[in-house]
Amino acid sequence: MAAGQRISCADFRMATFLPFNDVARLPLGDYPHVESWHQRLTALPACSDPFVGLDAPELPPISS
């Protein structure tokens, strides 16, 4: 969590954005605390695949 043991607005904001980081390509390696927070978050079953069960068309592949 961003602020000690309390969840903050920043936690929610980043949690909604980071599933798209494969496209955005934020340099998370430059921010080890954010990267470790994100790894802990995605270890939670409800956060590991936020789009499971979503009825939407497949997105095109991401170009390099």
PDBQT receptor file of N, H, CA, C and O in Angstrom, charges set to zero:
ATOM      1  N   MET A   1       0.830  -1.180   0.000  1.00  0.00    +0.000 N 
ATOM      2  CA  MET A   1       0.000   0.000   0.000  1.00  0.00    +0.000 C 
ATOM      3  C   MET A   1       0.870   1.237   0.000  1.00  0.00    +0.000 C 
ATOM      4  O   MET A   1       1.995   1.216   0.501  1.00  0.00    +0.000 OA
ATOM      5  N   ALA A   2       0.363   2.289  -0.548  1.00  0.00    +0.000 N 
ATOM      6  H   ALA A   2      -0.550   2.307  -0.954  1.00  0.00    +0.000 HD
ATOM      7  CA  ALA A   2       1.161   3.494  -0.749  1.00  0.00    +0.000 C 
ATOM      8  C   ALA A   2       1.443   4.253   0.532  1.00  0.00    +0.000 C 
ATOM      9  O   ALA A   2       2.514   4.844   0.669  1.00  0.00    +0.000 OA
ATOM     10  N   ALA A   3       0.521   4.253   1.463  1.00  0.00    +0.000 N 
ATOM     11  H   ALA A   3      -0.349   3.774   1.351  1.00  0.00    +0.000 HD
ATOM     12  CA  ALA A   3       0.693   5.073   2.666  1.00  0.00    +0.000 C 
ATOM     13  C   ALA A   3       0.635   4.183   3.904  1.00  0.00    +0.000 C 
ATOM     14  O   ALA A   3      -0.409   4.066   4.547  1.00  0.00    +0.000 OA
ATOM     15  N   GLY A   4       1.753   3.562   4.228  1.00  0.00    +0.000 N 
ATOM     16  H   GLY A   4       2.601   3.657   3.706  1.00  0.00    +0.000 HD
ATOM     17  CA  GLY A   4       1.760   2.694   5.393  1.00  0.00    +0.000 C 
ATOM     18  C   GLY A   4       0.853   1.504   5.186  1.00  0.00    +0.000 C 
ATOM     19  O   GLY A   4       0.929   0.832   4.158  1.00  0.00    +0.000 OA
ATOM     20  N   GLN A   5      -0.004   1.238   6.151  1.00  0.00    +0.000 N 
ATOM     21  H   GLN A   5      -0.066   1.785   6.987  1.00  0.00    +0.000 HD
ATOM     22  CA  GLN A   5      -0.912   0.105   6.063  1.00  0.00    +0.000 C 
ATOM     23  C   GLN A   5      -2.327   0.511   5.649  1.00  0.00    +0.000 C 
ATOM     24  O   GLN A   5      -3.250  -0.301   5.713  1.00  0.00    +0.000 OA
ATOM     25  N   ARG A   6      -2.496   1.747   5.232  1.00  0.00    +0.000 N 
ATOM     26  H   ARG A   6      -1.746   2.406   5.181  1.00  0.00    +0.000 HD
ATOM     27  CA  ARG A   6      -3.816   2.220   4.814  1.00  0.00    +0.000 C 
ATOM     28  C   ARG A   6      -3.855   2.364   3.303  1.00  0.00    +0.000 C 
ATOM     29  O   ARG A   6      -2.898   2.830   2.685  1.00  0.00    +0.000 OA
ATOM     30  N   ILE A   7      -4.956   1.965   2.728  1.00  0.00    +0.000 N 
ATOM     31  H   ILE A   7      -5.734   1.587   3.231  1.00  0.00    +0.000 HD
ATOM     32  CA  ILE A   7      -5.120   2.092   1.282  1.00  0.00    +0.000 C 
ATOM     33  C   ILE A   7      -5.418   3.555   0.944  1.00  0.00    +0.000 C 
ATOM     34  O   ILE A   7      -6.102   4.246   1.700  1.00  0.00    +0.000 OA
ATOM     35  N   SER A   8      -4.912   4.007  -0.165  1.00  0.00    +0.000 N 
ATOM     36  H   SER A   8      -4.357   3.445  -0.778  1.00  0.00    +0.000 HD
ATOM     37  CA  SER A   8      -5.079   5.413  -0.544  1.00  0.00    +0.000 C 
ATOM     38  C   SER A   8      -5.700   5.521  -1.930  1.00  0.00    +0.000 C 
ATOM     39  O   SER A   8      -5.870   4.524  -2.632  1.00  0.00    +0.000 OA
ATOM     40  N   CYS A   9      -6.026   6.715  -2.298  1.00  0.00    +0.000 N 
ATOM     41  H   CYS A   9      -5.889   7.525  -1.728  1.00  0.00    +0.000 HD
ATOM     42  CA  CYS A   9      -6.542   6.992  -3.641  1.00  0.00    +0.000 C 
ATOM     43  C   CYS A   9      -5.497   6.579  -4.683  1.00  0.00    +0.000 C 
ATOM     44  O   CYS A   9      -5.848   6.074  -5.750  1.00  0.00    +0.000 OA
ATOM     45  N   ALA A  10      -4.228   6.794  -4.375  1.00  0.00    +0.000 N 
ATOM     46  H   ALA A  10      -3.943   7.204  -3.509  1.00  0.00    +0.000 HD
ATOM     47  CA  ALA A  10      -3.157   6.428  -5.311  1.00  0.00    +0.000 C 
ATOM     48  C   ALA A  10      -3.128   4.920  -5.541  1.00  0.00    +0.000 C 
ATOM     49  O   ALA A  10      -2.852   4.473  -6.655  1.00  0.00    +0.000 OA
ATOM     50  N   ASP A  11      -3.410   4.129  -4.503  1.00  0.00    +0.000 N 
ATOM     51  H   ASP A  11      -3.634   4.492  -3.599  1.00  0.00    +0.000 HD
ATOM     52  CA  ASP A  11      -3.455   2.676  -4.663  1.00  0.00    +0.000 C 
ATOM     53  C   ASP A  11      -4.533   2.297  -5.679  1.00  0.00    +0.000 C 
ATOM     54  O   ASP A  11      -4.285   1.506  -6.589  1.00  0.00    +0.000 OA
ATOM     55  N   PHE A  12      -5.724   2.863  -5.518  1.00  0.00    +0.000 N 
ATOM     56  H   PHE A  12      -5.925   3.505  -4.779  1.00  0.00    +0.000 HD
ATOM     57  CA  PHE A  12      -6.805   2.554  -6.443  1.00  0.00    +0.000 C 
ATOM     58  C   PHE A  12      -6.473   3.019  -7.856  1.00  0.00    +0.000 C 
ATOM     59  O   PHE A  12      -6.747   2.308  -8.823  1.00  0.00    +0.000 OA
ATOM     60  N   ARG A  13      -5.898   4.180  -7.979  1.00  0.00    +0.000 N 
ATOM     61  H   ARG A  13      -5.675   4.757  -7.193  1.00  0.00    +0.000 HD
ATOM     62  CA  ARG A  13      -5.579   4.723  -9.308  1.00  0.00    +0.000 C 
ATOM     63  C   ARG A  13      -4.566   3.850 -10.034  1.00  0.00    +0.000 C 
ATOM     64  O   ARG A  13      -4.749   3.514 -11.205  1.00  0.00    +0.000 OA
ATOM     65  N   MET A  14      -3.514   3.491  -9.343  1.00  0.00    +0.000 N 
ATOM     66  H   MET A  14      -3.365   3.763  -8.392  1.00  0.00    +0.000 HD
ATOM     67  CA  MET A  14      -2.489   2.663  -9.977  1.00  0.00    +0.000 C 
ATOM     68  C   MET A  14      -3.008   1.254 -10.259  1.00  0.00    +0.000 C 
ATOM     69  O   MET A  14      -2.658   0.653 -11.275  1.00  0.00    +0.000 OA
ATOM     70  N   ALA A  15      -3.839   0.731  -9.364  1.00  0.00    +0.000 N 
ATOM     71  H   ALA A  15      -4.123   1.219  -8.538  1.00  0.00    +0.000 HD
ATOM     72  CA  ALA A  15      -4.378  -0.618  -9.560  1.00  0.00    +0.000 C 
ATOM     73  C   ALA A  15      -5.266  -0.686 -10.799  1.00  0.00    +0.000 C 
ATOM     74  O   ALA A  15      -5.350  -1.737 -11.435  1.00  0.00    +0.000 OA
ATOM     75  N   THR A  16      -5.926   0.406 -11.153  1.00  0.00    +0.000 N 
ATOM     76  H   THR A  16      -5.858   1.259 -10.637  1.00  0.00    +0.000 HD
ATOM     77  CA  THR A  16      -6.766   0.396 -12.344  1.00  0.00    +0.000 C 
ATOM     78  C   THR A  16      -5.960   0.618 -13.621  1.00  0.00    +0.000 C 
ATOM     79  O   THR A  16      -6.403   0.246 -14.708  1.00  0.00    +0.000 OA
ATOM     80  N   PHE A  17      -4.807   1.208 -13.496  1.00  0.00    +0.000 N 
ATOM     81  H   PHE A  17      -4.447   1.510 -12.613  1.00  0.00    +0.000 HD
ATOM     82  CA  PHE A  17      -3.992   1.527 -14.667  1.00  0.00    +0.000 C 
ATOM     83  C   PHE A  17      -2.986   0.429 -15.007  1.00  0.00    +0.000 C 
ATOM     84  O   PHE A  17      -2.771   0.137 -16.183  1.00  0.00    +0.000 OA
ATOM     85  N   LEU A  18      -2.376  -0.177 -14.008  1.00  0.00    +0.000 N 
ATOM     86  H   LEU A  18      -2.551   0.060 -13.052  1.00  0.00    +0.000 HD
ATOM     87  CA  LEU A  18      -1.269  -1.094 -14.254  1.00  0.00    +0.000 C 
ATOM     88  C   LEU A  18      -1.622  -2.349 -15.047  1.00  0.00    +0.000 C 
ATOM     89  O   LEU A  18      -0.725  -2.911 -15.675  1.00  0.00    +0.000 OA
ATOM     90  N   PRO A  19      -2.880  -2.832 -15.063  1.00  0.00    +0.000 N 
ATOM     91  CA  PRO A  19      -3.165  -3.957 -15.963  1.00  0.00    +0.000 C 
ATOM     92  C   PRO A  19      -2.905  -3.620 -17.436  1.00  0.00    +0.000 C 
ATOM     93  O   PRO A  19      -2.783  -4.525 -18.262  1.00  0.00    +0.000 OA
ATOM     94  N   PHE A  20      -2.822  -2.353 -17.765  1.00  0.00    +0.000 N 
ATOM     95  H   PHE A  20      -2.921  -1.618 -17.095  1.00  0.00    +0.000 HD
ATOM     96  CA  PHE A  20      -2.576  -1.926 -19.142  1.00  0.00    +0.000 C 
ATOM     97  C   PHE A  20      -1.112  -1.536 -19.371  1.00  0.00    +0.000 C 
ATOM     98  O   PHE A  20      -0.779  -0.970 -20.413  1.00  0.00    +0.000 OA
ATOM     99  N   ASN A  21      -0.249  -1.832 -18.415  1.00  0.00    +0.000 N 
ATOM    100  H   ASN A  21      -0.519  -2.292 -17.569  1.00  0.00    +0.000 HD
ATOM    101  CA  ASN A  21       1.139  -1.396 -18.548  1.00  0.00    +0.000 C 
ATOM    102  C   ASN A  21       1.872  -2.083 -19.697  1.00  0.00    +0.000 C 
ATOM    103  O   ASN A  21       2.904  -1.584 -20.146  1.00  0.00    +0.000 OA
ATOM    104  N   ASP A  22       1.367  -3.210 -20.181  1.00  0.00    +0.000 N 
ATOM    105  H   ASP A  22       0.529  -3.616 -19.817  1.00  0.00    +0.000 HD
ATOM    106  CA  ASP A  22       2.017  -3.821 -21.341  1.00  0.00    +0.000 C 
ATOM    107  C   ASP A  22       1.938  -2.901 -22.556  1.00  0.00    +0.000 C 
ATOM    108  O   ASP A  22       2.802  -2.953 -23.430  1.00  0.00    +0.000 OA
ATOM    109  N   VAL A  23       0.915  -2.066 -22.614  1.00  0.00    +0.000 N 
ATOM    110  H   VAL A  23       0.213  -2.023 -21.904  1.00  0.00    +0.000 HD
ATOM    111  CA  VAL A  23       0.785  -1.088 -23.702  1.00  0.00    +0.000 C 
ATOM    112  C   VAL A  23       1.467   0.224 -23.318  1.00  0.00    +0.000 C 
ATOM    113  O   VAL A  23       2.179   0.818 -24.128  1.00  0.00    +0.000 OA
ATOM    114  N   ALA A  24       1.247   0.672 -22.084  1.00  0.00    +0.000 N 
ATOM    115  H   ALA A  24       0.669   0.189 -21.427  1.00  0.00    +0.000 HD
ATOM    116  CA  ALA A  24       1.789   1.966 -21.652  1.00  0.00    +0.000 C 
ATOM    117  C   ALA A  24       3.301   1.928 -21.474  1.00  0.00    +0.000 C 
ATOM    118  O   ALA A  24       3.985   2.927 -21.693  1.00  0.00    +0.000 OA
ATOM    119  N   ARG A  25       3.809   0.786 -21.081  1.00  0.00    +0.000 N 
ATOM    120  H   ARG A  25       3.253  -0.026 -20.903  1.00  0.00    +0.000 HD
ATOM    121  CA  ARG A  25       5.254   0.590 -20.894  1.00  0.00    +0.000 C 
ATOM    122  C   ARG A  25       5.882   1.576 -19.908  1.00  0.00    +0.000 C 
ATOM    123  O   ARG A  25       6.935   2.158 -20.170  1.00  0.00    +0.000 OA
ATOM    124  N   LEU A  26       5.212   1.748 -18.773  1.00  0.00    +0.000 N 
ATOM    125  H   LEU A  26       4.357   1.275 -18.560  1.00  0.00    +0.000 HD
ATOM    126  CA  LEU A  26       5.832   2.554 -17.714  1.00  0.00    +0.000 C 
ATOM    127  C   LEU A  26       7.099   1.857 -17.250  1.00  0.00    +0.000 C 
ATOM    128  O   LEU A  26       7.126   0.629 -17.174  1.00  0.00    +0.000 OA
ATOM    129  N   PRO A  27       8.133   2.597 -16.942  1.00  0.00    +0.000 N 
ATOM    130  CA  PRO A  27       9.395   1.984 -16.501  1.00  0.00    +0.000 C 
ATOM    131  C   PRO A  27       9.321   1.559 -15.026  1.00  0.00    +0.000 C 
ATOM    132  O   PRO A  27       9.979   2.155 -14.173  1.00  0.00    +0.000 OA
ATOM    133  N   LEU A  28       8.528   0.540 -14.738  1.00  0.00    +0.000 N 
ATOM    134  H   LEU A  28       7.994   0.057 -15.431  1.00  0.00    +0.000 HD
ATOM    135  CA  LEU A  28       8.362   0.116 -13.343  1.00  0.00    +0.000 C 
ATOM    136  C   LEU A  28       9.679  -0.307 -12.708  1.00  0.00    +0.000 C 
ATOM    137  O   LEU A  28       9.839  -0.186 -11.493  1.00  0.00    +0.000 OA
ATOM    138  N   GLY A  29      10.616  -0.794 -13.492  1.00  0.00    +0.000 N 
ATOM    139  H   GLY A  29      10.486  -0.892 -14.479  1.00  0.00    +0.000 HD
ATOM    140  CA  GLY A  29      11.921  -1.169 -12.956  1.00  0.00    +0.000 C 
ATOM    141  C   GLY A  29      12.651  -0.006 -12.310  1.00  0.00    +0.000 C 
ATOM    142  O   GLY A  29      13.513  -0.207 -11.455  1.00  0.00    +0.000 OA
ATOM    143  N   ASP A  30      12.308   1.210 -12.716  1.00  0.00    +0.000 N 
ATOM    144  H   ASP A  30      11.608   1.374 -13.410  1.00  0.00    +0.000 HD
ATOM    145  CA  ASP A  30      12.915   2.402 -12.119  1.00  0.00    +0.000 C 
ATOM    146  C   ASP A  30      12.306   2.734 -10.765  1.00  0.00    +0.000 C 
ATOM    147  O   ASP A  30      12.826   3.578 -10.036  1.00  0.00    +0.000 OA
ATOM    148  N   TYR A  31      11.203   2.070 -10.426  1.00  0.00    +0.000 N 
ATOM    149  H   TYR A  31      10.780   1.383 -11.018  1.00  0.00    +0.000 HD
ATOM    150  CA  TYR A  31      10.473   2.335  -9.183  1.00  0.00    +0.000 C 
ATOM    151  C   TYR A  31      10.229   1.019  -8.456  1.00  0.00    +0.000 C 
ATOM    152  O   TYR A  31       9.123   0.480  -8.510  1.00  0.00    +0.000 OA
ATOM    153  N   PRO A  32      11.244   0.496  -7.778  1.00  0.00    +0.000 N 
ATOM    154  CA  PRO A  32      11.129  -0.842  -7.182  1.00  0.00    +0.000 C 
ATOM    155  C   PRO A  32      10.007  -0.973  -6.155  1.00  0.00    +0.000 C 
ATOM    156  O   PRO A  32       9.438  -2.056  -6.016  1.00  0.00    +0.000 OA
ATOM    157  N   HIS A  33       9.676   0.083  -5.443  1.00  0.00    +0.000 N 
ATOM    158  H   HIS A  33      10.139   0.962  -5.557  1.00  0.00    +0.000 HD
ATOM    159  CA  HIS A  33       8.585  -0.010  -4.467  1.00  0.00    +0.000 C 
ATOM    160  C   HIS A  33       7.241  -0.161  -5.173  1.00  0.00    +0.000 C 
ATOM    161  O   HIS A  33       6.387  -0.926  -4.723  1.00  0.00    +0.000 OA
ATOM    162  N   VAL A  34       7.047   0.557  -6.266  1.00  0.00    +0.000 N 
ATOM    163  H   VAL A  34       7.740   1.178  -6.631  1.00  0.00    +0.000 HD
ATOM    164  CA  VAL A  34       5.808   0.427  -7.031  1.00  0.00    +0.000 C 
ATOM    165  C   VAL A  34       5.749  -0.955  -7.676  1.00  0.00    +0.000 C 
ATOM    166  O   VAL A  34       4.696  -1.592  -7.694  1.00  0.00    +0.000 OA
ATOM    167  N   GLU A  35       6.868  -1.409  -8.197  1.00  0.00    +0.000 N 
ATOM    168  H   GLU A  35       7.724  -0.891  -8.182  1.00  0.00    +0.000 HD
ATOM    169  CA  GLU A  35       6.904  -2.720  -8.836  1.00  0.00    +0.000 C 
ATOM    170  C   GLU A  35       6.601  -3.832  -7.829  1.00  0.00    +0.000 C 
ATOM    171  O   GLU A  35       5.845  -4.750  -8.145  1.00  0.00    +0.000 OA
ATOM    172  N   SER A  36       7.172  -3.769  -6.635  1.00  0.00    +0.000 N 
ATOM    173  H   SER A  36       7.787  -3.023  -6.379  1.00  0.00    +0.000 HD
ATOM    174  CA  SER A  36       6.900  -4.809  -5.638  1.00  0.00    +0.000 C 
ATOM    175  C   SER A  36       5.455  -4.731  -5.147  1.00  0.00    +0.000 C 
ATOM    176  O   SER A  36       4.834  -5.764  -4.898  1.00  0.00    +0.000 OA
ATOM    177  N   TRP A  37       4.909  -3.515  -5.004  1.00  0.00    +0.000 N 
ATOM    178  H   TRP A  37       5.414  -2.676  -5.206  1.00  0.00    +0.000 HD
ATOM    179  CA  TRP A  37       3.505  -3.351  -4.633  1.00  0.00    +0.000 C 
ATOM    180  C   TRP A  37       2.611  -3.990  -5.684  1.00  0.00    +0.000 C 
ATOM    181  O   TRP A  37       1.651  -4.686  -5.354  1.00  0.00    +0.000 OA
ATOM    182  N   HIS A  38       2.932  -3.749  -6.949  1.00  0.00    +0.000 N 
ATOM    183  H   HIS A  38       3.712  -3.183  -7.217  1.00  0.00    +0.000 HD
ATOM    184  CA  HIS A  38       2.133  -4.303  -8.035  1.00  0.00    +0.000 C 
ATOM    185  C   HIS A  38       2.220  -5.829  -8.053  1.00  0.00    +0.000 C 
ATOM    186  O   HIS A  38       1.219  -6.495  -8.316  1.00  0.00    +0.000 OA
ATOM    187  N   GLN A  39       3.369  -6.381  -7.785  1.00  0.00    +0.000 N 
ATOM    188  H   GLN A  39       4.182  -5.840  -7.571  1.00  0.00    +0.000 HD
ATOM    189  CA  GLN A  39       3.517  -7.840  -7.726  1.00  0.00    +0.000 C 
ATOM    190  C   GLN A  39       2.686  -8.427  -6.591  1.00  0.00    +0.000 C 
ATOM    191  O   GLN A  39       2.057  -9.473  -6.752  1.00  0.00    +0.000 OA
ATOM    192  N   ARG A  40       2.685  -7.748  -5.434  1.00  0.00    +0.000 N 
ATOM    193  H   ARG A  40       3.196  -6.899  -5.303  1.00  0.00    +0.000 HD
ATOM    194  CA  ARG A  40       1.859  -8.227  -4.312  1.00  0.00    +0.000 C 
ATOM    195  C   ARG A  40       0.377  -8.135  -4.660  1.00  0.00    +0.000 C 
ATOM    196  O   ARG A  40      -0.402  -9.021  -4.309  1.00  0.00    +0.000 OA
ATOM    197  N   LEU A  41      -0.005  -7.086  -5.336  1.00  0.00    +0.000 N 
ATOM    198  H   LEU A  41       0.628  -6.366  -5.621  1.00  0.00    +0.000 HD
ATOM    199  CA  LEU A  41      -1.399  -6.904  -5.721  1.00  0.00    +0.000 C 
ATOM    200  C   LEU A  41      -1.838  -7.990  -6.692  1.00  0.00    +0.000 C 
ATOM    201  O   LEU A  41      -2.902  -8.585  -6.517  1.00  0.00    +0.000 OA
ATOM    202  N   THR A  42      -1.037  -8.252  -7.706  1.00  0.00    +0.000 N 
ATOM    203  H   THR A  42      -0.173  -7.769  -7.849  1.00  0.00    +0.000 HD
ATOM    204  CA  THR A  42      -1.428  -9.243  -8.712  1.00  0.00    +0.000 C 
ATOM    205  C   THR A  42      -1.340 -10.673  -8.185  1.00  0.00    +0.000 C 
ATOM    206  O   THR A  42      -1.825 -11.595  -8.841  1.00  0.00    +0.000 OA
ATOM    207  N   ALA A  43      -0.736 -10.878  -7.024  1.00  0.00    +0.000 N 
ATOM    208  H   ALA A  43      -0.342 -10.129  -6.491  1.00  0.00    +0.000 HD
ATOM    209  CA  ALA A  43      -0.732 -12.198  -6.393  1.00  0.00    +0.000 C 
ATOM    210  C   ALA A  43      -2.090 -12.529  -5.786  1.00  0.00    +0.000 C 
ATOM    211  O   ALA A  43      -2.380 -13.696  -5.520  1.00  0.00    +0.000 OA
ATOM    212  N   LEU A  44      -2.923 -11.521  -5.565  1.00  0.00    +0.000 N 
ATOM    213  H   LEU A  44      -2.688 -10.573  -5.781  1.00  0.00    +0.000 HD
ATOM    214  CA  LEU A  44      -4.272 -11.740  -5.038  1.00  0.00    +0.000 C 
ATOM    215  C   LEU A  44      -5.143 -12.323  -6.152  1.00  0.00    +0.000 C 
ATOM    216  O   LEU A  44      -5.138 -11.802  -7.268  1.00  0.00    +0.000 OA
ATOM    217  N   PRO A  45      -5.888 -13.389  -5.872  1.00  0.00    +0.000 N 
ATOM    218  CA  PRO A  45      -6.695 -14.015  -6.925  1.00  0.00    +0.000 C 
ATOM    219  C   PRO A  45      -7.632 -13.036  -7.643  1.00  0.00    +0.000 C 
ATOM    220  O   PRO A  45      -7.769 -13.109  -8.864  1.00  0.00    +0.000 OA
ATOM    221  N   ALA A  46      -8.258 -12.148  -6.928  1.00  0.00    +0.000 N 
ATOM    222  H   ALA A  46      -8.146 -12.089  -5.936  1.00  0.00    +0.000 HD
ATOM    223  CA  ALA A  46      -9.200 -11.214  -7.555  1.00  0.00    +0.000 C 
ATOM    224  C   ALA A  46      -8.506 -10.196  -8.447  1.00  0.00    +0.000 C 
ATOM    225  O   ALA A  46      -9.144  -9.595  -9.311  1.00  0.00    +0.000 OA
ATOM    226  N   CYS A  47      -7.216  -9.996  -8.250  1.00  0.00    +0.000 N 
ATOM    227  H   CYS A  47      -6.697 -10.484  -7.548  1.00  0.00    +0.000 HD
ATOM    228  CA  CYS A  47      -6.484  -8.991  -9.036  1.00  0.00    +0.000 C 
ATOM    229  C   CYS A  47      -5.577  -9.611 -10.091  1.00  0.00    +0.000 C 
ATOM    230  O   CYS A  47      -5.046  -8.899 -10.943  1.00  0.00    +0.000 OA
ATOM    231  N   SER A  48      -5.392 -10.928 -10.046  1.00  0.00    +0.000 N 
ATOM    232  H   SER A  48      -5.824 -11.506  -9.354  1.00  0.00    +0.000 HD
ATOM    233  CA  SER A  48      -4.453 -11.542 -10.983  1.00  0.00    +0.000 C 
ATOM    234  C   SER A  48      -4.948 -11.476 -12.421  1.00  0.00    +0.000 C 
ATOM    235  O   SER A  48      -4.143 -11.361 -13.345  1.00  0.00    +0.000 OA
ATOM    236  N   ASP A  49      -6.262 -11.548 -12.624  1.00  0.00    +0.000 N 
ATOM    237  H   ASP A  49      -6.916 -11.642 -11.873  1.00  0.00    +0.000 HD
ATOM    238  CA  ASP A  49      -6.837 -11.417 -13.969  1.00  0.00    +0.000 C 
ATOM    239  C   ASP A  49      -8.100 -10.572 -13.854  1.00  0.00    +0.000 C 
ATOM    240  O   ASP A  49      -9.200 -11.110 -13.726  1.00  0.00    +0.000 OA
ATOM    241  N   PRO A  50      -7.945  -9.248 -13.901  1.00  0.00    +0.000 N 
ATOM    242  CA  PRO A  50      -9.105  -8.384 -13.674  1.00  0.00    +0.000 C 
ATOM    243  C   PRO A  50     -10.162  -8.447 -14.771  1.00  0.00    +0.000 C 
ATOM    244  O   PRO A  50     -11.253  -7.900 -14.608  1.00  0.00    +0.000 OA
ATOM    245  N   PHE A  51      -9.858  -9.101 -15.872  1.00  0.00    +0.000 N 
ATOM    246  H   PHE A  51      -8.972  -9.546 -16.004  1.00  0.00    +0.000 HD
ATOM    247  CA  PHE A  51     -10.787  -9.134 -16.984  1.00  0.00    +0.000 C 
ATOM    248  C   PHE A  51     -11.444 -10.496 -17.182  1.00  0.00    +0.000 C 
ATOM    249  O   PHE A  51     -12.143 -10.707 -18.174  1.00  0.00    +0.000 OA
ATOM    250  N   VAL A  52     -11.226 -11.424 -16.245  1.00  0.00    +0.000 N 
ATOM    251  H   VAL A  52     -10.658 -11.252 -15.439  1.00  0.00    +0.000 HD
ATOM    252  CA  VAL A  52     -11.829 -12.751 -16.361  1.00  0.00    +0.000 C 
ATOM    253  C   VAL A  52     -13.349 -12.613 -16.378  1.00  0.00    +0.000 C 
ATOM    254  O   VAL A  52     -13.928 -11.887 -15.570  1.00  0.00    +0.000 OA
ATOM    255  N   GLY A  53     -13.982 -13.316 -17.305  1.00  0.00    +0.000 N 
ATOM    256  H   GLY A  53     -13.512 -13.906 -17.962  1.00  0.00    +0.000 HD
ATOM    257  CA  GLY A  53     -15.428 -13.272 -17.429  1.00  0.00    +0.000 C 
ATOM    258  C   GLY A  53     -15.959 -12.081 -18.201  1.00  0.00    +0.000 C 
ATOM    259  O   GLY A  53     -17.167 -11.966 -18.402  1.00  0.00    +0.000 OA
ATOM    260  N   LEU A  54     -15.088 -11.205 -18.631  1.00  0.00    +0.000 N 
ATOM    261  H   LEU A  54     -14.106 -11.299 -18.468  1.00  0.00    +0.000 HD
ATOM    262  CA  LEU A  54     -15.516 -10.032 -19.386  1.00  0.00    +0.000 C 
ATOM    263  C   LEU A  54     -15.957 -10.466 -20.780  1.00  0.00    +0.000 C 
ATOM    264  O   LEU A  54     -15.225 -11.170 -21.475  1.00  0.00    +0.000 OA
ATOM    265  N   ASP A  55     -17.120 -10.058 -21.175  1.00  0.00    +0.000 N 
ATOM    266  H   ASP A  55     -17.715  -9.486 -20.610  1.00  0.00    +0.000 HD
ATOM    267  CA  ASP A  55     -17.642 -10.389 -22.488  1.00  0.00    +0.000 C 
ATOM    268  C   ASP A  55     -17.301  -9.246 -23.437  1.00  0.00    +0.000 C 
ATOM    269  O   ASP A  55     -18.086  -8.317 -23.627  1.00  0.00    +0.000 OA
ATOM    270  N   ALA A  56     -16.132  -9.336 -24.017  1.00  0.00    +0.000 N 
ATOM    271  H   ALA A  56     -15.495 -10.090 -23.862  1.00  0.00    +0.000 HD
ATOM    272  CA  ALA A  56     -15.656  -8.277 -24.924  1.00  0.00    +0.000 C 
ATOM    273  C   ALA A  56     -14.831  -8.934 -26.030  1.00  0.00    +0.000 C 
ATOM    274  O   ALA A  56     -14.279 -10.017 -25.835  1.00  0.00    +0.000 OA
ATOM    275  N   PRO A  57     -14.747  -8.288 -27.177  1.00  0.00    +0.000 N 
ATOM    276  CA  PRO A  57     -13.926  -8.855 -28.261  1.00  0.00    +0.000 C 
ATOM    277  C   PRO A  57     -12.453  -8.835 -27.891  1.00  0.00    +0.000 C 
ATOM    278  O   PRO A  57     -12.010  -8.013 -27.089  1.00  0.00    +0.000 OA
ATOM    279  N   GLU A  58     -11.710  -9.742 -28.479  1.00  0.00    +0.000 N 
ATOM    280  H   GLU A  58     -12.070 -10.410 -29.130  1.00  0.00    +0.000 HD
ATOM    281  CA  GLU A  58     -10.257  -9.785 -28.284  1.00  0.00    +0.000 C 
ATOM    282  C   GLU A  58      -9.630  -8.498 -28.831  1.00  0.00    +0.000 C 
ATOM    283  O   GLU A  58     -10.055  -7.974 -29.861  1.00  0.00    +0.000 OA
ATOM    284  N   LEU A  59      -8.639  -8.014 -28.141  1.00  0.00    +0.000 N 
ATOM    285  H   LEU A  59      -8.293  -8.440 -27.304  1.00  0.00    +0.000 HD
ATOM    286  CA  LEU A  59      -7.900  -6.849 -28.617  1.00  0.00    +0.000 C 
ATOM    287  C   LEU A  59      -6.816  -7.293 -29.592  1.00  0.00    +0.000 C 
ATOM    288  O   LEU A  59      -6.328  -8.419 -29.499  1.00  0.00    +0.000 OA
ATOM    289  N   PRO A  60      -6.439  -6.440 -30.511  1.00  0.00    +0.000 N 
ATOM    290  CA  PRO A  60      -5.365  -6.813 -31.433  1.00  0.00    +0.000 C 
ATOM    291  C   PRO A  60      -4.044  -6.939 -30.674  1.00  0.00    +0.000 C 
ATOM    292  O   PRO A  60      -3.883  -6.348 -29.607  1.00  0.00    +0.000 OA
ATOM    293  N   PRO A  61      -3.101  -7.707 -31.220  1.00  0.00    +0.000 N 
ATOM    294  CA  PRO A  61      -1.796  -7.840 -30.560  1.00  0.00    +0.000 C 
ATOM    295  C   PRO A  61      -1.108  -6.497 -30.403  1.00  0.00    +0.000 C 
ATOM    296  O   PRO A  61      -1.328  -5.571 -31.184  1.00  0.00    +0.000 OA
ATOM    297  N   ILE A  62      -0.282  -6.411 -29.392  1.00  0.00    +0.000 N 
ATOM    298  H   ILE A  62      -0.103  -7.163 -28.758  1.00  0.00    +0.000 HD
ATOM    299  CA  ILE A  62       0.489  -5.187 -29.123  1.00  0.00    +0.000 C 
ATOM    300  C   ILE A  62       1.745  -5.215 -29.971  1.00  0.00    +0.000 C 
ATOM    301  O   ILE A  62       2.507  -6.180 -29.921  1.00  0.00    +0.000 OA
ATOM    302  N   SER A  63       1.967  -4.175 -30.743  1.00  0.00    +0.000 N 
ATOM    303  H   SER A  63       1.348  -3.391 -30.784  1.00  0.00    +0.000 HD
ATOM    304  CA  SER A  63       3.172  -4.115 -31.557  1.00  0.00    +0.000 C 
ATOM    305  C   SER A  63       4.357  -3.694 -30.716  1.00  0.00    +0.000 C 
ATOM    306  O   SER A  63       4.205  -2.963 -29.737  1.00  0.00    +0.000 OA
ATOM    307  N   SER A  64       5.521  -4.147 -31.089  1.00  0.00    +0.000 N 
ATOM    308  H   SER A  64       5.645  -4.740 -31.884  1.00  0.00    +0.000 HD
ATOM    309  CA  SER A  64       6.725  -3.818 -30.322  1.00  0.00    +0.000 C 
ATOM    310  C   SER A  64       7.264  -2.466 -30.654  1.00  0.00    +0.000 C 
ATOM    311  O   SER A  64       8.275  -2.048 -30.089  1.00  0.00    +0.000 OA
TER     312      SER A  64
